[in-house]
Amino acid sequence: WERLEKVAIEARGERVRMISAWGSTETSPLVTSAHFPLDRAGNVGVPAPGVELSLVPNGAKLEVRVKGPNVMQGYLDEPALTAAAFDDEGYYCIGDAVRFADPDDPAAGLLFDGRVAEDFKLASGTWVHVSAVRTELLAAASPALQDLVVAGHDRAALGVMVWASPAGLAQLEGDDPLRAHLMRAVTAYNRAHPESSRRIARLLVLDTPADIDAGEITDKGYVNQRATLERRAAEVERLFAADPDEAVLVFDR
C-alpha cells in the first residue's frame, strides 16, 4: 500500500485513490465497501445498502456475521452444512473478525481483523491473533518470505513455518543469506513485539511448497493455516523439539 502510494506520487505527483470491499462467494458480490478515501490498507468500509452486520464477541475479537439479500439461501443438497452456516438469528457465519477503524465513528469503516478460526491460545491461556503476527512478520522479513503459518497452540511460545520467496532470495547477499537475513529480521521483530502473543521463539523454513490439492491453499489463493498445520504435524513437532535440529532457528530472549 505504502509502496504503491510512493510510486504514484513520484510518477503522478498525487496519490492514486484506492477502494476496497469485503465479502465471500456466499455473500456475492460484497458485504462492505469503502467508498471514501483511505489512508491505509485493511479498511473494508461500511455495510452495503440492505446489508446487516452482527458483531459477536469471540475471545478477544469481534466476529462479524452477515444478513441481507446478497447472502445465499444455503448450500445445494447440503442441509447439515447449511444449518451450521447460520446462527439462530439467521446471520451467516462467515468466520471473519473486524474492529472499528474509529470506535467513536462507525462511519469511518471496519478493519479486517483476521479469521476467527485461525486464532488460538498458548499454554498460558494468552490469545494469539494469527493474522496480526503473520502480517507483521512478513513485513519485517521482506523480501525474503512468500508466506508463513503460525504454530503454538497449547504450547509455551510461538513458532512459525515459512516459505521463502525465490524473487526475494535473489535480492539477498552473503553466505547463507536467507538464514542470516531471517535471524536479523526476526530478532528485530521480537524486540518490537516482546509479548508472548507476538514473540517468535522458533522458525523453520519449509522445503516443499504449499499444496493446493491437499487443502493447504484455499480456493481464493490464501494459505489455509489449520490444514497446513494438520498436514505438516511432523514439521510442527520438529519445530518445537526439545533438542531442535540445525535447520530450526531459535530466538532466545
C-alpha positions as a Markdown table, in Angstrom:
| # | Residue | x | y | z |
|---|---|---|---|---|
| 1 | Trp | 0.0 | 0.0 | 0.0 |
| 2 | Glu | 2.7 | 2.5 | 1.1 |
| 3 | Arg | 5.0 | 1.5 | -1.8 |
| 4 | Leu | 2.2 | 1.9 | -4.3 |
| 5 | Glu | 1.3 | 5.3 | -2.9 |
| 6 | Lys | 5.0 | 6.3 | -3.1 |
| 7 | Val | 5.3 | 5.3 | -6.7 |
| 8 | Ala | 2.1 | 7.1 | -7.6 |
| 9 | Ile | 3.3 | 10.3 | -6.0 |
| 10 | Glu | 6.7 | 10.0 | -7.8 |
| 11 | Ala | 5.0 | 9.3 | -11.2 |
| 12 | Arg | 1.9 | 11.5 | -11.0 |
| 13 | Gly | 2.5 | 13.9 | -8.2 |
| 14 | Glu | -0.5 | 12.7 | -6.3 |
| 15 | Arg | -1.9 | 9.5 | -4.7 |
| 16 | Val | -4.0 | 7.1 | -6.7 |
| 17 | Arg | -7.3 | 6.6 | -5.0 |
| 18 | Met | -7.8 | 3.0 | -3.9 |
| 19 | Ile | -11.0 | 1.4 | -2.8 |
| 20 | Ser | -11.7 | -1.9 | -1.0 |
| 21 | Ala | -14.5 | -4.2 | -0.4 |
| 22 | Trp | -15.1 | -7.4 | 1.6 |
| 23 | Gly | -17.3 | -10.5 | 1.2 |
| 24 | Ser | -17.3 | -14.1 | 0.1 |
| 25 | Thr | -18.7 | -16.3 | -2.6 |
| 26 | Glu | -21.7 | -16.9 | -0.2 |
| 27 | Thr | -22.3 | -13.1 | 0.1 |
| 28 | Ser | -21.7 | -12.0 | -3.5 |
| 29 | Pro | -21.0 | -9.5 | -4.8 |
| 30 | Leu | -19.9 | -7.9 | -1.5 |
| 31 | Val | -20.8 | -7.2 | 2.1 |
| 32 | Thr | -19.0 | -3.9 | 2.8 |
| 33 | Ser | -17.3 | -1.3 | 0.7 |
| 34 | Ala | -15.1 | 1.7 | 1.4 |
| 35 | His | -16.5 | 4.4 | -0.8 |
| 36 | Phe | -14.3 | 7.1 | 0.8 |
| 37 | Pro | -10.6 | 7.9 | 0.6 |
| 38 | Leu | -8.4 | 5.5 | 2.6 |
| 39 | Asp | -5.0 | 6.2 | 4.2 |
| 40 | Arg | -4.1 | 2.6 | 5.0 |
| 41 | Ala | -4.7 | -1.0 | 4.0 |
| 42 | Gly | -7.2 | -3.2 | 5.8 |
| 43 | Asn | -10.2 | -0.9 | 5.9 |
| 44 | Val | -13.1 | -2.8 | 4.3 |
| 45 | Gly | -15.6 | 0.1 | 4.7 |
| 46 | Val | -19.2 | 0.0 | 5.8 |
| 47 | Pro | -22.1 | -2.3 | 5.0 |
| 48 | Ala | -23.7 | -2.1 | 1.6 |
| 49 | Pro | -27.3 | -0.8 | 1.4 |
| 50 | Gly | -29.7 | -3.5 | 2.7 |
| 51 | Val | -26.9 | -5.5 | 4.5 |
| 52 | Glu | -26.9 | -6.0 | 8.2 |
| 53 | Leu | -23.9 | -7.0 | 10.3 |
| 54 | Ser | -23.9 | -8.6 | 13.7 |
| 55 | Leu | -20.7 | -8.2 | 15.8 |
| 56 | Val | -20.4 | -11.0 | 18.3 |
| 57 | Pro | -17.6 | -11.2 | 20.9 |
| 58 | Asn | -15.4 | -14.2 | 20.3 |
| 59 | Gly | -12.4 | -14.4 | 22.6 |
| 60 | Ala | -10.7 | -11.1 | 22.3 |
| 61 | Lys | -12.1 | -10.4 | 18.9 |
| 62 | Leu | -15.4 | -9.3 | 17.3 |
| 63 | Glu | -16.7 | -12.0 | 15.0 |
| 64 | Val | -18.8 | -10.5 | 12.1 |
| 65 | Arg | -21.9 | -12.2 | 10.8 |
| 66 | Val | -24.0 | -11.2 | 7.8 |
| 67 | Lys | -27.6 | -10.9 | 6.8 |
| 68 | Gly | -29.1 | -9.4 | 3.6 |
| 69 | Pro | -30.4 | -10.0 | 0.1 |
| 70 | Asn | -26.8 | -10.8 | -1.0 |
| 71 | Val | -26.5 | -13.8 | 1.3 |
| 72 | Met | -27.1 | -17.2 | -0.2 |
| 73 | Gln | -30.1 | -19.3 | 0.9 |
| 74 | Gly | -27.9 | -22.4 | 1.5 |
| 75 | Tyr | -25.7 | -25.0 | 0.1 |
| 76 | Leu | -27.3 | -27.2 | -2.6 |
| 77 | Asp | -28.3 | -30.6 | -1.3 |
| 78 | Glu | -26.3 | -30.0 | 1.9 |
| 79 | Pro | -28.9 | -29.3 | 4.7 |
| 80 | Ala | -26.5 | -30.0 | 7.6 |
| 81 | Leu | -23.8 | -27.7 | 6.1 |
| 82 | Thr | -26.5 | -25.0 | 5.6 |
| 83 | Ala | -27.8 | -25.3 | 9.1 |
| 84 | Ala | -24.2 | -24.9 | 10.5 |
| 85 | Ala | -23.6 | -21.8 | 8.4 |
| 86 | Phe | -26.2 | -19.7 | 10.0 |
| 87 | Asp | -26.8 | -18.6 | 13.7 |
| 88 | Asp | -30.2 | -18.7 | 15.5 |
| 89 | Glu | -31.0 | -15.2 | 14.2 |
| 90 | Gly | -30.4 | -16.0 | 10.6 |
| 91 | Tyr | -27.0 | -14.4 | 10.2 |
| 92 | Tyr | -24.4 | -16.1 | 8.0 |
| 93 | Cys | -21.3 | -17.0 | 10.0 |
| 94 | Ile | -18.6 | -16.0 | 7.6 |
| 95 | Gly | -15.8 | -16.7 | 10.0 |
| 96 | Asp | -14.0 | -13.4 | 9.9 |
| 97 | Ala | -13.3 | -10.8 | 12.6 |
| 98 | Val | -13.4 | -7.0 | 12.3 |
| 99 | Arg | -12.7 | -4.0 | 14.5 |
| 100 | Phe | -13.7 | -0.3 | 14.2 |
| 101 | Ala | -11.3 | 2.0 | 12.5 |
| 102 | Asp | -12.5 | 4.6 | 14.9 |
| 103 | Pro | -14.6 | 3.3 | 17.9 |
| 104 | Asp | -16.2 | 6.8 | 18.2 |
| 105 | Asp | -17.2 | 7.0 | 14.5 |
| 106 | Pro | -18.7 | 3.8 | 12.9 |
| 107 | Ala | -18.8 | 5.7 | 9.5 |
| 108 | Ala | -15.0 | 5.5 | 9.4 |
| 109 | Gly | -15.3 | 1.9 | 8.5 |
| 110 | Leu | -14.3 | -1.5 | 9.7 |
| 111 | Leu | -10.8 | -3.0 | 9.7 |
| 112 | Phe | -10.4 | -6.6 | 8.8 |
| 113 | Asp | -9.1 | -8.4 | 11.8 |
| 114 | Gly | -8.3 | -11.9 | 10.6 |
| 115 | Arg | -10.1 | -15.2 | 10.6 |
| 116 | Val | -11.7 | -16.3 | 13.9 |
| 117 | Ala | -11.0 | -19.9 | 13.2 |
| 118 | Glu | -7.2 | -19.3 | 12.9 |
| 119 | Asp | -6.7 | -17.8 | 16.4 |
| 120 | Phe | -5.6 | -20.0 | 19.3 |
| 121 | Lys | -4.3 | -19.9 | 22.9 |
| 122 | Leu | -0.9 | -20.5 | 24.2 |
| 123 | Ala | -0.5 | -22.9 | 27.2 |
| 124 | Ser | -0.7 | -19.8 | 29.4 |
| 125 | Gly | -4.2 | -19.0 | 28.1 |
| 126 | Thr | -3.0 | -16.0 | 26.1 |
| 127 | Trp | -4.8 | -15.5 | 22.8 |
| 128 | Val | -2.7 | -15.4 | 19.7 |
| 129 | His | -4.1 | -13.4 | 16.8 |
| 130 | Val | -2.6 | -15.2 | 13.8 |
| 131 | Ser | -3.4 | -12.5 | 11.2 |
| 132 | Ala | -1.6 | -9.8 | 13.1 |
| 133 | Val | 1.5 | -12.0 | 13.6 |
| 134 | Arg | 1.6 | -13.1 | 10.0 |
| 135 | Thr | 1.2 | -9.7 | 8.5 |
| 136 | Glu | 3.8 | -8.0 | 10.7 |
| 137 | Leu | 6.3 | -10.8 | 10.4 |
| 138 | Leu | 6.1 | -10.9 | 6.7 |
| 139 | Ala | 6.7 | -7.2 | 6.6 |
| 140 | Ala | 9.6 | -7.4 | 9.0 |
| 141 | Ala | 11.3 | -10.2 | 6.9 |
| 142 | Ser | 10.6 | -8.6 | 3.5 |
| 143 | Pro | 11.5 | -9.5 | 0.8 |
| 144 | Ala | 12.7 | -13.0 | 1.9 |
| 145 | Leu | 9.3 | -14.7 | 2.7 |
| 146 | Gln | 6.5 | -15.7 | 0.4 |
| 147 | Asp | 4.2 | -16.8 | 3.2 |
| 148 | Leu | 4.0 | -18.5 | 6.6 |
| 149 | Val | 1.9 | -20.3 | 9.2 |
| 150 | Val | 1.9 | -19.7 | 12.9 |
| 151 | Ala | 2.1 | -22.6 | 15.4 |
| 152 | Gly | 2.0 | -22.8 | 19.1 |
| 153 | His | -1.5 | -24.0 | 20.2 |
| 154 | Asp | -1.3 | -25.1 | 23.9 |
| 155 | Arg | 2.5 | -24.5 | 23.8 |
| 156 | Ala | 4.7 | -22.2 | 25.8 |
| 157 | Ala | 5.7 | -20.0 | 22.9 |
| 158 | Leu | 5.1 | -19.3 | 19.2 |
| 159 | Gly | 6.9 | -20.8 | 16.2 |
| 160 | Val | 6.5 | -20.2 | 12.5 |
| 161 | Met | 6.9 | -22.3 | 9.5 |
| 162 | Val | 7.8 | -20.2 | 6.4 |
| 163 | Trp | 8.1 | -20.5 | 2.7 |
| 164 | Ala | 11.0 | -18.5 | 1.1 |
| 165 | Ser | 10.3 | -16.2 | -1.8 |
| 166 | Pro | 12.5 | -17.1 | -4.8 |
| 167 | Ala | 12.4 | -13.5 | -6.0 |
| 168 | Gly | 13.3 | -12.2 | -2.6 |
| 169 | Leu | 16.2 | -14.6 | -2.2 |
| 170 | Ala | 17.7 | -13.2 | -5.4 |
| 171 | Gln | 18.0 | -9.8 | -3.6 |
| 172 | Leu | 19.9 | -11.2 | -0.6 |
| 173 | Glu | 23.7 | -11.3 | -0.4 |
| 174 | Gly | 26.4 | -13.1 | 1.6 |
| 175 | Asp | 27.0 | -16.6 | 2.9 |
| 176 | Asp | 23.8 | -18.5 | 3.8 |
| 177 | Pro | 21.8 | -15.2 | 3.1 |
| 178 | Leu | 18.4 | -16.5 | 4.0 |
| 179 | Arg | 19.3 | -17.7 | 7.4 |
| 180 | Ala | 21.3 | -14.6 | 8.2 |
| 181 | His | 18.5 | -12.3 | 7.0 |
| 182 | Leu | 15.8 | -14.2 | 9.0 |
| 183 | Met | 17.9 | -14.1 | 12.2 |
| 184 | Arg | 18.3 | -10.3 | 11.9 |
| 185 | Ala | 14.7 | -9.7 | 10.8 |
| 186 | Val | 13.0 | -11.9 | 13.5 |
| 187 | Thr | 15.3 | -10.6 | 16.2 |
| 188 | Ala | 14.3 | -7.0 | 15.3 |
| 189 | Tyr | 10.6 | -8.1 | 15.2 |
| 190 | Asn | 10.9 | -9.7 | 18.6 |
| 191 | Arg | 12.4 | -6.5 | 20.1 |
| 192 | Ala | 9.4 | -4.6 | 18.8 |
| 193 | His | 6.9 | -7.3 | 20.0 |
| 194 | Pro | 8.2 | -8.9 | 23.2 |
| 195 | Glu | 4.8 | -10.1 | 24.4 |
| 196 | Ser | 4.2 | -13.8 | 24.3 |
| 197 | Ser | 1.3 | -13.5 | 21.9 |
| 198 | Arg | 3.6 | -11.9 | 19.3 |
| 199 | Arg | 7.2 | -13.0 | 20.0 |
| 200 | Ile | 8.6 | -15.8 | 17.8 |
| 201 | Ala | 10.7 | -18.4 | 19.6 |
| 202 | Arg | 11.3 | -20.9 | 16.7 |
| 203 | Leu | 11.3 | -20.7 | 12.9 |
| 204 | Leu | 11.6 | -23.5 | 10.3 |
| 205 | Val | 11.9 | -22.9 | 6.5 |
| 206 | Leu | 9.7 | -25.5 | 4.7 |
| 207 | Asp | 11.3 | -27.4 | 1.8 |
| 208 | Thr | 8.1 | -28.1 | -0.1 |
| 209 | Pro | 5.6 | -25.5 | -1.4 |
| 210 | Ala | 2.0 | -25.3 | -0.1 |
| 211 | Asp | -0.1 | -28.0 | -1.8 |
| 212 | Ile | -3.5 | -26.8 | -3.2 |
| 213 | Asp | -4.6 | -30.4 | -3.8 |
| 214 | Ala | -4.0 | -31.2 | -0.1 |
| 215 | Gly | -6.1 | -28.2 | 1.0 |
| 216 | Glu | -3.1 | -26.1 | 2.1 |
| 217 | Ile | -4.2 | -23.3 | -0.3 |
| 218 | Thr | -7.8 | -22.1 | -0.3 |
| 219 | Asp | -9.9 | -21.5 | -3.5 |
| 220 | Lys | -9.1 | -17.8 | -3.1 |
| 221 | Gly | -5.3 | -18.5 | -3.1 |
| 222 | Tyr | -4.7 | -18.0 | 0.6 |
| 223 | Val | -2.7 | -20.3 | 2.8 |
| 224 | Asn | -5.0 | -22.5 | 5.0 |
| 225 | Gln | -3.4 | -22.2 | 8.4 |
| 226 | Arg | -5.3 | -25.1 | 10.1 |
| 227 | Ala | -5.0 | -27.5 | 7.2 |
| 228 | Thr | -1.3 | -26.8 | 6.8 |
| 229 | Leu | -0.6 | -27.4 | 10.5 |
| 230 | Glu | -2.5 | -30.6 | 10.5 |
| 231 | Arg | -0.9 | -31.9 | 7.3 |
| 232 | Arg | 2.6 | -30.9 | 8.5 |
| 233 | Ala | 2.3 | -32.2 | 12.0 |
| 234 | Ala | 5.7 | -33.8 | 11.8 |
| 235 | Glu | 7.3 | -30.5 | 11.0 |
| 236 | Val | 5.4 | -28.8 | 13.9 |
| 237 | Glu | 6.9 | -31.4 | 16.3 |
| 238 | Arg | 10.3 | -30.8 | 14.7 |
| 239 | Leu | 9.8 | -27.0 | 15.2 |
| 240 | Phe | 9.2 | -27.4 | 18.9 |
| 241 | Ala | 11.5 | -30.3 | 19.7 |
| 242 | Ala | 13.4 | -30.1 | 23.0 |
| 243 | Asp | 16.6 | -30.5 | 21.1 |
| 244 | Pro | 15.9 | -28.9 | 17.7 |
| 245 | Asp | 18.0 | -29.8 | 14.6 |
| 246 | Glu | 20.2 | -27.2 | 13.0 |
| 247 | Ala | 17.6 | -26.2 | 10.4 |
| 248 | Val | 15.4 | -24.8 | 13.2 |
| 249 | Leu | 16.2 | -21.1 | 14.0 |
| 250 | Val | 15.9 | -20.5 | 17.8 |
| 251 | Phe | 15.4 | -17.0 | 19.1 |
| 252 | Asp | 16.5 | -16.5 | 22.7 |
| 253 | Arg | 15.0 | -13.9 | 25.0 |
